[in-house]
Amino acid sequence: MTLNDADRSYLGGIQDATREVLRKVIGDATAVAIVDAPNQRNVGDALIWLGELEYLRSLGLKIEYVADLWSYDARALRKAMPKGVILLHGGGNFGDLWIGHQILREIVATDFPDYKIVQLPQSIHFEDAQRAKLADDVLGRHPDLTVLVRESQSLGRAQQSLPNVAVEFCYDMALGWTPSKIPDRDERGLLAIARADVEASSSLDSVDEDWIVGQDLTVTDWGPRGMSSVAWHGARSLTRVHRFYARARRKLPYLPVNLPDKFGTWALARTNSANVSGAVDLYSHARVIVTDRLHAHVLAALLGKPHVVLDNSYGKVSGIFQEYTGQFSTARYAADLDTARGLAASLVA
């Protein structure tokens, strides 16, 4: 499957608008650092990462430093990029559901009051008002920090919970990724990408193989698989080597920065590329996708695959679907499992 002309034109408009926002918030800088690069099994974060890289390269920006959640080193960042803009990886972890990422962005804001910082598009969700106030205090104290949010719901939450932080809308960065041609495979049955973590709410992970009579159904979640899994595990092992080195360098600051960090960046790139490649291969076998993961929906849209979308626990998926990703002709939204089953059956028939 490929995008039809209308979907391709629509996607092009989103990408043009995203580049305009990035030009505005990054300003005239030519160098950037990226902190909190993804290094986990979640394909959605890897897809966002690949989109971020495509956007930054299209703007002619040079990426001078990259760190994941564990390898961030403020002294190494300053040495690698004496002048430039610090970018914080986008996604759906702004808030207190995934607290490690929130703590890291607050540490970066504290470490670099003299650098412009841009939080790439996020969804915002705090369950604890006191934790939101702490985030507002720390981030709002920074003299030049902008948080980009990817849907109106998060914009409203930011205005309420983060009144001292500059916030702007920007489309989800995964929409900047350009897929290679999907493998030509025999498409059979249904694929359900169902989350089973703190954001799960649809119960899609509980359906069995008889969910739709007469149709093969595979139920799984994001993660490395097949030959891509071998590449993912190998590359991720190398990122752990770099993580150990970065931890040692914090205690021994005379250790070199340039080549070791380039090695870490290369290993992160391999890890994320393998993650997305495995998902594309998985999709190539399915006629229809059903999912409650935002980026399983985005990937299906980018690949031109018919699919049905359910919500997550705090409305992130439905908010973005209603605002812009639901405009792709291959996408259908379902408020519950019964509706999803009917829509999937009609698409696969």
Phi, psi and omega in degrees: 000148175223167178291139173282174186298319181295316179294322180295319178294318179298315179297320178300322177295319177298316182294320177298316180295322179295317179299323179296317178297315181297319177301318183295311187280333179278331178076215186267013178295150177248350182235144178222155168242148178239123180246145182075035174302143184291142178208061181210185185282342186294112182294329182300316178297322178295322179294318175301315181302313180296323176295318178302314181299318180295318178297313183296320179292323179294337178268002178073024181271138179265128180270110187266339185204139178224137176217146173266191184301330187257341187255003180302133182216108186299319181293321179294322179297313180300321181290320181287328182223084179297335181215130180159194183244135177268125177253136174257129183307140180278180178144218183227037184241019178276112183140205185246011173283324180237076197293331180301318180292323179295317179299318181299315182295329178287325175296315180299316179299325179285321182290333190232064176291344183263004178245147168290135179235134176235121171277114179294161195309127182230161163260141186247132177204113173248132173267338182249116182298327179291324178292324176296320179296320177299315179300317179297318180298312184289309183287323180292339178286338182288135185285344184210069181232131178236133175255122174267135177239152191254006173201160186297327179301316178289328176298316177296319179296321180294318180298328180276315187267337184234059186295340182262008182249134176288127185228137176222158177276142171206140179300153177304134187289340179299336181288356175271353182283137177253110182288147167288170180299130179294139181305143180276099185235163173286109182279129182219128170067204188247149174235125176252118173262105190240125181279152181221046181234200185292345179265357182290138176209350187273343187065018178299329181292350183265353182289151181249184186292345179263015183304317175238113186300132176085003181237134172294137180227129173248125178248124181207182174233174178303152174151161180299146180203160177061211179296330177296332178295322178298314179296320181297311182297321179295314181293322181292327175298323178291326177294330178292325176299314179295322178300316178298318180296316180297323178295319178293324183291333177297329178271334182235076190295350178282350178297146186293155183254310196302293185295315178301320180287328174296321176298315178298319178297317178298316181295320177297318179298318178296319180299312183288323177296319178296322179301312182289322179300319178297321179292319179298318178297318178299316180296329185296341181270350188255145174276324183220142178249140169237132185206154170244017175255132182304311187276346167293323174294313181298317179298317178299319179296317181294330180269357181072030181265131174300137184202160180239137187241131173248165185272165171262191190290330184238022171082012179299313185293311182296324180298313181288322178301312183293328183279319183207322184287340177290352178283346177291137188294340183273354189261138173229143180251140177231132180280343181207173184294322180297316178296319179299320180297316179296317179294317180296319179297321180289326179288324184276343185294000000 
